[in-house]
Amino acid sequence: MNGDGLGSPPWGPADPVPDLDDTQAIPGLGSIPGPNGARGPGSDGTGPDGAGADGDAESPGGPAAGGGRNGRSGKSRRRRRSFWRELPVLVIVALVLALLIKSFAIQAFFIPSASMENTLEIGDRVLINKIVYHLRPIHRGDIVVFDGTGSWDFDTPPASSNIFSKAVDEAEGLVGISKDPNIYIKRVIGLPGDHVACCNAAGQVTVNGVPLSESSYLYPGNAPSTQKFSITVPAGRLWVMGDHRLVSYDSRGHLGDPGGGTIPESGVLGRAFVIIWPPSRWGFLNIPATFEQPQLNASNAAAGGSTAALDAALDNGTPVRSAASPLPLALGFVGAVPITWLQRKARRRLKSRRERRS
């Protein structure tokens, strides 16, 4: 230290004084600009040999490379965490939607017997439309799925109390496949007020005295009926028959039951409108042309048939051609995606507002 307490300069007395135009690099800060604002060899963050002042930027350990990887991996981790947080919400929304769709819109049913051959074969799966009968009455010729409890099934055994059986039933029902033994599928032949009889001189079933030409849907070789019957369908009820008449246990087999073999309209679950499985059997289930005969309407009206039956008959010539639909669970997931996305977006927007306020 010199006499004035400022210490000695960093160079010896014999060393030349550094030129002010030169610059000195300070590790970690780059270089000190000279008087003219020029920067030295390290001004761009690299040393004289091109290496980074505080580490090679191209090296795996350099901060640029490490920071980039950390940023990308951090974003990837956040996305994964966000996905796993959203997945339970997506599943719950999908299940709720599936239950609603199954209960009120569309449901699939398995065909366990030959009573509707060849229109429906054993193992076919059909979709039923549960909304259609809230928009228009039941038509003659409709293929309907209905619950026979209380009309055809009076000694229904109680449901199993086994927790595993219930779980299987619920899981099966969730995807829309029902094998309930009290659920039937038949074709509507007579509406409330109709007089249905068999057979005329030609061996045909008649409705209000009008013969039905059933060859387009009856099982090959079957007669319209080998059992004679004559009934006027009571109000609020339907006369139904299978297309495979020789093996179908339908309204004819329940003539001694209350209602004379008819089923209540309230027991109808929906209209079968399309075969969805197997793929080789895919197709719509339309109303046969014989039910379009205008005489059916006039005869019903002349016989004092119900207004609902007449209105239904007038529209028989317009088959319902609903589009094919996936099973309720698939529809539930399709609907859950936008709902989950919207609630996620709303949550983020709310969080952003809170952060701005704070």
Helices and strands as residue ranges (DSSP letters): E 25-26, E 30-31, H 63-104, E 106-110, E 125-129, H 132-135, E 143-147, H 163-174, E 183-190, E 195-198, E 205-207, E 210-211, E 229-232, E 237-241, G 251-254, E 263-264, G 265-267, E 268-277, G 279-281, E 283-284, G 289-292, H 294-302, H 307-314, H 328-357
